[in-house]
Amino acid sequence: MARKSTVETQASPVANFERSLDELENLVEKMEHGELSLEESLAAYERGVGLYRRCQQALEQAELRVRLLSDPQDPASAEPFQPDA
């Protein structure tokens, strides 16, 4: 039986971002509804800060990948995407 490489078994940064964002939204909802004790709220806040940082890192990695794909010779030349109005 062939073993999958570590890269194949790890979730993509996008998948990690989506899971982290979902969990962060759930934590915020619980905190907003007052369903948690003070101690639970503090633990949820700490968890939320970690999830927020993970999301920020995933977004930064995605932005870098887009820049590199846009112009590998000059990634700084990438311009923000402007959707059609």
Buried (B, 14 or more C-beta within 10 A) or exposed (E): EEEEEEEEEEEEBEEBBBBBBEBBEEBBEBBEEEEBEEEEBEEBBEEBEEBEEBBEBBEEEEEEEEBEEEEEEEBEEBEEEEEEE
